[in-house]
Amino acid sequence: MTIHDKTSNNAAEIPCDNKRFNIVMVDSHGSVERGGAVQCASLARALARRGHRVTCIFDGEPDQPMEGVWFQSLQNAGVRIRRLGLQSLAGMMQLRRLMAEEHPDVLHTHKNRALFCAYFATLGMRRPVWAANRGTVYPLSQSRLAYFIHRRHVARIFAVADAVRDALVADGIAGEKVEVVYGSFDPDRFRPEVSGAGMRRAWQLPEGVPVVGLIGSLNTPKKGQPVLLEAAALLKDRYPELRFVLVGEGDSGALQTMATSLGVSDRVVFAGFTEDVPAALAAIDIVVCASLRGEGLTGALREALAMARPVISSDVAGNRELVIDNSTGLLVPPGDPPALADAISRMLRDAELAQGCAARGRELVLELCTEEKRAARAEGIYRELLLS
């Protein structure tokens, strides 16, 4: 595969006219910190910047504050933001009233909580064009209600990777209903010029030491942090200066105990959660994804490639669509610490490989995954549905 094989996602192919849409997005999260919530907010913001009227609804009590950089960014872009209790009858009735008042052209839901709320809120109503995001390769049919709604009422499923599309089709979803729309990044934030020096100082790392890092929630076992710790133990004699950083929210107690038992506690930094992901990536020399299962396409990989960082990923789900082995990064089997250790060693020893992968990886995600290109692709799909 070359980096030009995926031209179907190129925004230049989407026909454009002056029609502006009224779009209601419903997200299953109550905060915008990572994963699907960030991707919903990113798309909403980019569509608003293209001139569309966008309302973004998040879970929670209506009077609950909406604080943080993403909520402010949405408001700055002209996105109207609201909270509704997506699992409550009151929240469903509020969404029903909003839909009746707004008469949106497009309803776009993100994850099942939003999907179910939108379904029950609009029973008996004339629904707008309905698009739904799908970000995992787990069988959709594991939820009978979600499967029914996607098959009978959703007009298009936005799959975040070819692997997700393939999983949906294998699960009985008609292929023509599924579009691959990669997640996006903001090229103004995620760029190689960002400095990681301040983050390294915050992590109290010795100056000049090589750093391997993994960005992912510690609350999610599938992110595979123990695999990286075992790889660190295998590398400790070969690379005594090498340091490892785990970035992400959650209780690190069990992982710290594991690091101690492996004899690497002095080489591992548990950095906690940070909103300044670009600076964290800039501070890391090699970015690792050690996910074990269930991923659609790991967002930290897309952002690391945008920063021109060398990446190593477990070969799960759609990760191989951006991490092309020996071209834009290295792939290893999931749950295989020796293979991960060997890949890290190879990247450390071969500067030409690391630099080449980083450069080609950035080129690929600039081609496929910028916010503007994702918004243009979504806009084109909405337009196609509205004209059909």
C-alpha positions in Angstrom: 0.0 0.0 0.0 1.2 3.5 -0.8 0.1 6.6 1.0 -2.0 7.6 -2.1 -4.2 4.5 -2.1 -7.0 6.1 0.0 -8.0 8.9 -2.3 -11.7 8.2 -1.7 -11.4 10.3 1.5 -9.9 13.3 -0.2 -12.1 16.4 0.3 -11.2 17.6 -3.3 -13.6 15.0 -4.6 -16.6 16.4 -2.7 -18.8 18.6 -4.9 -19.6 22.0 -3.3 -22.4 24.5 -3.6 -23.7 27.4 -1.5 -26.3 25.4 0.5 -25.8 25.7 4.2 -27.2 23.0 6.5 -28.9 23.1 9.9 -27.2 20.3 11.8 -28.0 18.9 15.2 -25.3 16.7 16.7 -25.9 14.6 19.8 -22.9 13.3 21.7 -23.0 10.6 24.4 -20.4 12.3 26.6 -20.7 15.0 29.3 -17.2 16.4 28.9 -14.9 16.9 25.9 -11.5 15.5 26.9 -10.6 12.6 24.6 -11.8 10.0 22.1 -15.2 10.2 20.6 -16.2 13.4 22.4 -13.2 15.3 20.9 -14.1 13.9 17.5 -17.7 15.1 17.8 -16.6 18.6 18.9 -13.9 18.7 16.2 -16.4 18.0 13.4 -19.0 20.4 14.8 -16.5 23.2 15.0 -15.2 22.6 11.5 -18.7 22.5 10.0 -19.6 25.7 11.8 -16.5 27.3 10.3 -17.7 26.3 6.9 -20.9 28.3 7.4 -23.3 25.7 8.7 -25.7 26.2 11.6 -24.6 23.6 14.2 -26.1 22.7 17.5 -24.1 20.3 19.7 -25.9 18.5 22.5 -23.9 16.8 25.3 -25.1 14.6 28.2 -25.7 16.0 31.6 -28.1 18.3 33.6 -29.1 21.4 31.7 -27.7 23.7 34.4 -24.4 21.8 34.7 -21.5 24.1 33.7 -19.8 23.5 30.4 -16.2 24.4 31.1 -12.9 23.6 29.3 -11.0 24.5 26.2 -13.2 22.5 23.9 -16.5 24.1 25.0 -15.0 27.5 24.6 -13.6 26.6 21.2 -17.1 25.5 20.1 -18.7 28.7 21.2 -15.9 30.7 19.5 -16.7 28.9 16.3 -20.4 29.8 16.6 -21.6 26.3 17.6 -24.6 26.4 20.0 -24.0 24.0 22.8 -26.6 22.5 25.2 -26.8 19.8 27.8 -29.7 17.3 28.1 -30.0 14.2 30.2 -29.8 11.7 27.4 -31.0 8.8 29.5 -33.9 10.6 31.1 -37.5 11.1 29.8 -37.1 14.8 30.5 -34.0 15.0 28.3 -35.7 13.1 25.5 -38.7 15.4 25.6 -36.4 18.4 25.5 -34.6 17.0 22.5 -38.0 16.4 20.8 -39.0 20.0 21.4 -35.7 21.2 20.0 -36.0 19.1 16.9 -39.6 20.4 16.3 -38.4 24.0 16.7 -35.2 23.7 14.7 -36.4 21.5 11.8 -32.7 20.5 11.2 -31.6 19.1 7.9 -29.3 16.6 9.5 -29.2 14.7 12.8 -25.8 13.3 13.6 -25.4 11.0 16.7 -22.2 9.8 18.3 -22.2 6.5 20.2 -25.2 4.6 21.6 -26.4 6.8 24.4 -27.0 9.6 21.9 -28.4 7.1 19.3 -31.0 5.8 21.8 -32.0 9.2 23.0 -32.5 10.5 19.5 -34.5 7.5 18.5 -37.0 7.7 21.4 -37.1 11.5 21.2 -38.2 11.5 17.6 -40.7 8.6 17.6 -43.6 9.5 15.4 -41.9 12.6 14.0 -40.6 13.2 10.5 -37.0 12.7 11.1 -34.2 14.6 9.3 -31.4 12.8 7.5 -29.8 10.8 10.2 -26.1 10.0 10.3 -24.4 8.0 13.1 -20.7 7.6 14.0 -19.2 4.2 14.5 -15.8 4.0 16.1 -15.2 0.3 17.0 -15.0 -3.1 15.4 -17.1 -4.8 18.1 -20.2 -6.4 16.5 -23.0 -3.8 16.3 -25.4 -6.7 16.7 -24.3 -7.1 20.4 -27.0 -4.5 21.0 -30.3 -5.5 19.4 -31.7 -2.0 19.7 -28.6 -0.3 18.2 -28.6 -2.8 15.4 -32.3 -2.2 14.6 -31.9 1.6 14.7 -28.8 1.6 12.4 -30.5 -0.8 9.9 -33.9 0.8 9.8 -33.5 4.5 10.6 -29.9 5.7 10.2 -29.3 6.8 6.6 -25.5 6.7 6.8 -23.0 5.3 9.2 -19.7 7.2 9.4 -17.1 4.4 10.1 -13.8 5.8 11.4 -11.7 3.2 9.4 -12.0 0.6 6.7 -11.7 -2.0 9.4 -14.9 -0.6 11.1 -16.7 -0.6 7.8 -15.7 -4.2 7.1 -16.9 -5.2 10.6 -20.3 -3.6 10.0 -20.7 -5.3 6.6 -19.7 -8.7 8.2 -22.4 -8.0 10.8 -25.1 -7.6 8.2 -25.1 -3.9 7.5 -25.5 -3.0 3.8 -22.2 -1.7 2.5 -23.8 1.2 0.6 -25.0 2.5 4.0 -21.5 2.9 5.4 -19.0 5.6 4.6 -15.4 5.7 5.8 -14.7 9.1 7.4 -11.4 9.2 9.3 -11.2 11.1 12.5 -9.5 14.4 12.4 -6.9 16.7 14.0 -6.3 20.4 14.1 -3.2 21.1 12.0 -2.7 24.4 13.8 -2.3 22.6 17.1 -0.7 19.3 16.1 2.4 20.4 14.1 6.1 19.5 14.3 7.2 22.9 15.5 5.5 22.5 18.9 8.1 22.4 21.7 8.1 19.6 24.3 10.8 21.1 26.5 8.4 22.4 29.1 6.6 19.1 29.3 9.9 17.2 29.8 10.8 19.6 32.6 7.3 19.0 34.2 8.0 15.2 33.9 11.4 15.8 35.6 13.2 13.9 32.8 17.0 14.2 32.6 18.1 16.4 29.7 18.8 14.5 26.5 17.4 11.1 27.4 15.4 9.2 24.8 11.7 8.9 25.7 9.1 6.4 24.7 5.5 7.3 25.5 1.9 6.0 25.4 -1.1 8.3 25.6 -4.3 6.6 26.7 -6.7 6.3 29.6 -5.4 4.2 32.5 -9.0 3.3 33.2 -9.2 1.3 29.9 -7.4 -2.0 30.1 -7.5 -2.5 26.3 -4.9 0.4 26.0 -2.2 -2.1 26.9 0.0 -0.2 29.3 1.2 -3.4 30.9 2.6 -4.6 27.6 4.7 -1.4 27.4 6.0 -1.9 30.9 7.0 -5.5 30.1 8.8 -4.2 27.0 10.5 -1.6 29.2 11.8 -4.4 31.4 13.2 -6.2 28.4 15.1 -3.1 27.3 16.4 -1.9 30.6 19.9 -3.4 30.2 20.3 -2.5 26.5 19.2 1.1 27.0 19.9 2.2 30.6 19.1 5.9 29.8 15.7 5.1 28.1 12.7 6.6 29.9 9.0 5.7 29.5 6.0 8.0 30.0 2.4 7.0 30.4 0.0 9.9 29.8 -3.7 9.6 30.7 -6.2 9.9 33.5 -6.9 7.1 35.9 -5.5 5.3 39.0 -1.9 4.3 38.3 -1.5 2.3 41.4 -1.6 -1.2 39.9 0.7 -0.1 37.0 3.2 1.5 39.5 3.2 -1.8 41.4 3.9 -3.7 38.2 6.7 -1.3 37.3 8.3 -1.9 40.6 8.1 -5.6 40.3 9.7 -5.4 36.9 12.5 -3.3 38.1 11.7 -0.3 36.0 9.9 2.1 38.4 12.8 4.5 38.2 12.4 4.7 34.4 8.7 5.2 34.1 6.8 8.5 34.6 3.1 8.4 35.3 2.1 11.8 33.9 -1.6 11.8 34.5 -4.1 13.6 32.3 -3.1 16.7 30.2 -5.1 18.9 27.9 -1.9 19.9 26.2 -1.5 16.8 24.1 0.6 18.5 21.4 3.3 19.4 24.0 3.1 15.9 25.4 3.7 14.3 22.0 6.5 16.8 21.2 8.2 15.6 24.4 8.2 12.0 23.3 10.7 10.6 20.9 8.8 7.4 20.0 5.0 7.2 20.4 3.6 3.7 21.2 0.1 2.4 20.8 -0.1 -1.0 22.6 -3.9 -1.5 22.3 -5.1 -5.0 22.7 -8.5 -5.0 21.0 -11.6 -3.2 20.0 -10.1 0.0 18.6 -11.5 1.6 15.5 -8.4 3.7 14.9 -6.4 5.0 17.8 -6.6 8.8 17.8 -3.3 9.3 19.5 -1.6 7.7 16.5 -3.2 10.2 14.1 -2.1 13.1 16.3 1.4 11.7 16.8 1.8 11.3 13.0 0.6 14.9 12.6 3.4 15.9 14.9 5.9 13.9 12.8 6.7 11.6 15.6 7.9 8.0 14.9 5.2 5.6 15.9 4.9 1.9 16.8 1.4 0.4 17.0 -0.1 -2.9 17.8 -1.8 -4.3 14.7 -5.4 -4.1 15.8 -8.5 -2.9 13.8 -7.8 0.1 11.6 -4.4 1.2 13.0 -2.7 -0.3 10.0 -4.5 2.1 7.8 -2.4 5.0 9.1 0.6 3.0 10.5 1.8 1.3 7.4 4.5 -1.1 8.4 8.0 0.1 7.5 6.6 3.1 5.8 4.8 5.4 8.2 5.6 3.4 11.4 6.1 -0.1 12.7 3.4 -2.7 13.5 3.6 -5.4 16.1 1.2 -8.1 17.2 -1.0 -7.1 20.1 0.0 -8.3 23.6 3.5 -9.2 22.5 6.1 -7.4 24.8 9.2 -8.9 23.1 8.0 -7.8 19.6 7.3 -4.3 21.0 10.7 -4.2 22.6 12.4 -5.2 19.4 10.4 -2.5 17.5 11.4 0.2 20.0 15.1 -0.9 19.8 14.9 -0.8 16.0 13.5 2.8 16.0 16.2 3.8 18.5 19.0 2.3 16.5 17.9 3.4 13.0 17.5 7.2 12.9 16.9 7.1 9.1 14.0 4.7 9.6 12.5 6.8 12.4 12.8 10.1 10.5 11.4 8.6 7.3 8.4 7.0 8.9 7.7 10.3 10.8 7.8 12.4 7.6 5.7 10.0 5.5 3.2 9.6 8.4 2.7 13.3 8.6 2.1 13.5 4.8 -0.5 10.7 5.1 -2.6 12.3 7.9 -2.4 15.7 6.2 -3.9 14.0 3.1 -6.6 12.2 5.0 -7.3 13.5 8.4 -7.4 17.3 8.8 -10.5 18.9 10.3 -11.2 20.7 7.1 -11.0 17.6 5.0 -13.2 15.6 7.4 -15.8 18.4 7.5 -15.8 18.7 3.7 -16.4 14.9 3.4 -19.2 15.0 6.0 -20.7 17.9 4.1 -20.6 16.0 0.9 -22.3 12.9 2.4 -25.1 15.1 4.0 -25.6 16.8 0.6 -25.9 13.5 -1.2 -28.4 12.2 1.3 -30.5 15.4 1.1 -30.6 15.3 -2.7 -31.5 11.6 -2.9 
